């Protein structure tokens, strides 16, 4: 009888493990027309009820003036493809009130949303490849430089290096006083006293965007075409379009409706998925 209980226990453990590994999924809702030139990042705005999409429209590290920001409706219809033009290779974005901030190669571009005009370009000294951007509750702006392995801080208009010695930082997410960093296949937590810990690792090295589902649970994208559900217990693969050569760059997320917005980069579209 004891042996039978052990077998039953092992079976239940196996079932529980399988269930834990497959408890989340993504169901595709829609996809825009393939007319967004190299979309790298999506920012969901609850107040504006739309998506801001950063379009590189060129090479990801070149200052060619081809880049811009588009507005896309929550139904997948393109509202204004050329809302902002004249950028270089725009990537991660963040929003405070009526200001939109965009990481653009070596500068953080400040845009007035109401007028749709560029107000200022905050040049980051020594920057080579500014990638993602996040803003905390106090209005501090953090931006990653993947090539220089650093995270910079813009506070009260002043720019400084916030943290360095990373592998290849990309995605950033401010959560309370902590900063989450997608760093070459790992999700790291940087505390306000600059102590770094690894939450999860072993993901594709092209880790890109980070969004919080609930405290301690995150959606992470990888440029190669993989999207994960991540906790301190590990990473659960939700989507893998790498075989079809469809990228999944810097994602956006609606935390109320639990919709993940995925920019497909070379496929020139944004796809929406319901998180279940």
C-alpha positions as CSV (number, residue, x, y, z in Angstrom):
1,X,0.0,0.0,0.0
2,X,2.9,2.3,0.9
3,X,4.4,1.7,-2.6
4,X,1.0,2.5,-4.2
5,X,0.9,5.8,-2.3
6,X,4.4,6.7,-3.4
7,X,3.5,6.0,-7.1
8,X,0.4,8.1,-6.7
9,X,2.4,10.9,-5.1
10,X,4.9,10.8,-7.9
11,X,2.2,10.9,-10.5
12,X,0.5,13.9,-8.8
13,X,3.9,15.7,-8.6
14,X,4.5,15.1,-12.3
15,X,1.0,16.3,-13.1
16,X,1.4,19.4,-10.9
17,X,4.8,20.2,-12.6
18,X,3.3,19.9,-16.1
19,X,0.3,22.0,-15.1
20,X,2.6,24.7,-13.6
21,X,4.6,24.7,-16.8
22,X,1.6,25.2,-19.0
23,X,-0.8,27.3,-16.9
24,X,-0.5,30.4,-19.2
25,X,-1.1,30.9,-22.9
26,X,-1.3,33.6,-25.5
27,X,-4.3,33.7,-28.0
28,X,-3.9,35.9,-31.0
29,X,-6.6,38.6,-31.3
30,X,-5.5,40.7,-34.3
31,X,-2.6,42.0,-36.3
32,X,-2.1,45.3,-38.0
33,X,-1.5,45.8,-41.7
34,X,2.2,45.2,-42.5
35,X,2.8,48.9,-43.2
36,X,4.7,49.9,-40.0
37,X,8.4,50.1,-41.1
38,X,10.4,48.0,-38.6
39,X,8.4,48.4,-35.4
40,X,10.7,47.9,-32.4
41,X,8.7,48.9,-29.5
42,X,5.0,49.3,-28.4
43,X,3.8,51.5,-25.5
44,X,0.2,51.0,-24.4
45,X,-1.4,54.2,-23.1
46,X,-4.6,53.7,-21.0
47,X,-5.2,57.5,-20.9
48,X,-4.9,58.0,-24.6
49,X,-6.6,54.7,-25.4
50,X,-4.1,53.8,-28.1
51,X,-0.7,52.3,-28.8
52,X,2.5,54.3,-29.6
53,X,4.8,52.3,-31.9
54,X,8.4,53.2,-32.4
55,X,9.4,52.6,-36.1
56,X,13.1,52.2,-36.9
57,X,12.6,52.2,-40.7
58,X,16.3,51.6,-41.3
59,X,19.2,50.1,-39.5
60,X,18.9,49.8,-35.7
61,X,22.0,51.8,-34.8
62,X,22.2,54.4,-37.6
63,X,21.4,58.1,-37.3
64,X,19.6,58.4,-40.6
65,X,16.6,60.5,-39.7
66,X,14.2,57.8,-41.1
67,X,12.6,56.7,-37.8
68,X,9.4,57.9,-36.3
69,X,6.4,57.1,-34.0
70,X,3.1,55.8,-35.1
71,X,-0.3,55.8,-33.4
72,X,-2.3,52.6,-33.5
73,X,-5.8,52.0,-32.3
74,X,-6.6,49.2,-29.8
75,X,-8.5,47.5,-32.6
76,X,-5.3,47.2,-34.7
77,X,-6.2,50.0,-37.1
78,X,-3.4,52.5,-37.8
79,X,-4.4,56.0,-36.7
80,X,-1.4,57.9,-37.8
81,X,1.7,56.2,-39.2
82,X,3.8,59.3,-39.4
83,X,2.7,61.0,-36.2
84,X,6.3,61.8,-35.3
85,X,9.0,61.8,-38.0
86,X,12.7,62.8,-38.2
87,X,14.0,60.3,-35.5
88,X,16.9,58.0,-36.1
89,X,16.3,54.4,-34.8
90,X,13.7,54.9,-32.0
91,X,13.2,52.0,-29.5
92,X,11.9,52.0,-25.9
93,X,9.4,54.6,-24.8
94,X,7.9,55.9,-21.6
95,X,5.2,58.5,-20.8
96,X,4.7,61.1,-18.1
97,X,1.6,63.2,-18.4
98,X,1.6,64.8,-21.8
99,X,5.3,64.0,-22.5
100,X,6.5,60.9,-24.4
101,X,10.2,59.9,-24.0
102,X,11.9,57.8,-26.6
103,X,15.4,56.1,-26.6
104,X,17.0,57.0,-29.9
105,X,20.5,55.7,-30.5
106,X,22.5,58.2,-28.4
107,X,19.7,60.5,-27.1
108,X,16.5,60.4,-25.2
109,X,13.9,62.4,-27.3
110,X,11.2,64.3,-25.4
111,X,7.9,64.8,-27.3
112,X,4.9,66.9,-26.5
113,X,2.0,64.6,-27.1
114,X,-0.7,67.3,-27.5
115,X,1.2,69.2,-30.2
116,X,2.9,66.1,-31.7
117,X,6.3,68.0,-31.7
118,X,9.8,67.2,-30.5
119,X,10.6,69.4,-27.6
120,X,14.2,68.4,-26.8
121,X,16.8,65.7,-27.4
122,X,18.7,64.7,-24.2
123,X,22.1,63.6,-25.6
124,X,23.7,60.9,-23.4
125,X,27.5,61.4,-23.4
126,X,29.4,58.3,-24.5
127,X,26.2,56.4,-25.5
128,X,26.3,54.0,-28.4
129,X,23.1,52.0,-28.5
130,X,20.3,53.3,-26.3
131,X,17.7,50.6,-26.2
132,X,14.9,50.5,-23.7
133,X,13.4,53.2,-21.4
134,X,11.3,53.2,-18.2
135,X,10.0,55.8,-15.9
136,X,9.5,55.4,-12.1
137,X,6.7,56.9,-10.0
138,X,8.9,59.9,-9.1
139,X,9.5,60.7,-12.8
140,X,13.1,59.5,-13.0
141,X,13.9,58.2,-16.5
142,X,16.1,55.1,-16.9
143,X,17.6,54.1,-20.3
144,X,19.7,51.1,-21.2
145,X,22.8,51.2,-23.4
146,X,23.2,47.7,-24.7
147,X,26.6,48.2,-26.4
148,X,28.1,50.0,-23.4
149,X,26.6,47.6,-20.8
150,X,25.1,50.5,-18.8
151,X,21.9,52.0,-17.5
152,X,21.7,55.8,-17.4
153,X,19.4,58.0,-15.3
154,X,17.8,61.3,-16.2
155,X,16.7,63.0,-13.0
156,X,15.6,66.6,-12.9
157,X,17.0,67.1,-16.4
158,X,20.5,65.8,-15.4
159,X,22.0,62.7,-17.0
160,X,24.2,60.3,-15.1
161,X,25.3,56.6,-15.3
162,X,23.1,54.7,-12.9
163,X,24.6,51.2,-13.2
164,X,27.2,49.4,-15.3
165,X,28.9,46.1,-15.5
166,X,26.0,44.3,-17.1
167,X,26.3,41.8,-20.0
168,X,24.0,43.3,-22.6
169,X,21.1,45.2,-20.9
170,X,18.0,45.8,-23.0
171,X,14.5,45.8,-21.4
172,X,13.9,47.9,-18.3
173,X,11.0,48.2,-16.0
174,X,10.7,50.4,-12.9
175,X,8.8,48.6,-10.1
176,X,8.6,50.6,-6.9
177,X,12.2,51.5,-5.9
178,X,13.6,48.6,-7.9
179,X,14.7,48.4,-11.5
180,X,14.2,45.2,-13.5
181,X,16.6,44.5,-16.3
182,X,16.5,42.1,-19.2
183,X,20.1,41.2,-19.5
184,X,21.2,38.6,-22.1
185,X,18.8,35.8,-21.2
186,X,18.3,36.7,-17.6
187,X,15.8,38.9,-15.6
188,X,17.7,40.8,-13.0
189,X,16.5,43.0,-10.1
190,X,18.5,46.1,-9.2
191,X,17.6,47.5,-5.8
192,X,17.8,51.2,-4.9
193,X,21.0,50.5,-3.0
194,X,22.5,49.1,-6.3
195,X,22.4,45.4,-5.2
196,X,21.7,43.1,-8.1
197,X,20.0,39.7,-8.0
198,X,18.9,37.2,-10.7
199,X,15.1,36.5,-10.7
200,X,15.3,34.0,-13.6
201,X,17.7,33.0,-16.3
202,X,18.1,30.5,-19.1
203,X,16.0,32.4,-21.6
204,X,17.0,33.2,-25.2
205,X,19.9,35.7,-25.1
206,X,17.9,38.3,-27.1
207,X,15.7,39.2,-24.1
208,X,14.0,42.5,-25.0
209,X,10.8,43.8,-23.3
210,X,9.5,43.4,-19.7
211,X,6.0,43.9,-18.5
212,X,4.5,43.1,-15.0
213,X,1.4,41.0,-14.9
214,X,1.3,41.1,-11.1
215,X,4.0,41.4,-8.4
216,X,6.6,38.8,-9.0
217,X,5.1,37.7,-12.4
218,X,6.2,39.1,-15.7
219,X,5.9,38.8,-19.4
220,X,9.2,39.0,-21.3
221,X,9.9,39.1,-25.0
222,X,13.0,38.0,-26.9
223,X,13.8,39.6,-30.2
224,X,14.4,36.2,-31.7
225,X,10.7,35.5,-31.6
226,X,10.0,34.1,-28.1
227,X,7.7,35.4,-25.4
228,X,7.9,34.0,-21.8
229,X,5.9,34.1,-18.6
230,X,8.6,34.6,-15.9
231,X,8.6,34.2,-12.1
232,X,11.3,33.4,-9.7
233,X,10.5,29.7,-10.3
234,X,11.6,30.0,-14.0
235,X,10.4,30.9,-17.5
236,X,7.4,29.4,-19.2
237,X,7.5,29.7,-23.0
238,X,4.2,31.3,-24.3
239,X,5.0,32.0,-27.9
240,X,7.8,31.0,-30.3
241,X,7.6,32.4,-33.8
242,X,11.4,32.1,-34.5
243,X,10.9,29.2,-37.0
244,X,8.7,31.5,-39.1
245,X,11.4,34.3,-38.8
246,X,8.9,36.5,-37.0
247,X,10.5,38.6,-34.3
248,X,9.0,39.7,-31.0
249,X,10.7,42.9,-30.0
250,X,9.8,45.3,-27.1
251,X,6.3,44.5,-26.1
252,X,3.5,46.6,-24.7
253,X,0.9,45.4,-22.2
254,X,-2.7,46.3,-21.1
255,X,-2.7,45.2,-17.4
256,X,-6.5,45.5,-17.1
257,X,-7.5,43.5,-20.2
258,X,-4.3,41.4,-20.1
259,X,-3.5,42.0,-23.7
260,X,0.1,41.7,-24.9
261,X,1.1,43.8,-27.9
262,X,4.0,42.4,-29.9
263,X,6.0,44.4,-32.5
264,X,7.2,41.9,-35.3
265,X,10.1,44.0,-36.4
266,X,11.0,42.9,-39.9
267,X,7.4,41.8,-40.6
268,X,6.3,45.5,-40.2
269,X,3.3,44.8,-38.0
270,X,2.0,44.7,-34.4
271,X,0.1,41.7,-33.2
272,X,-2.2,41.6,-30.1
273,X,-2.5,38.5,-27.9
274,X,-4.8,37.7,-25.0
275,X,-3.0,36.4,-22.0
276,X,-4.8,33.5,-20.4
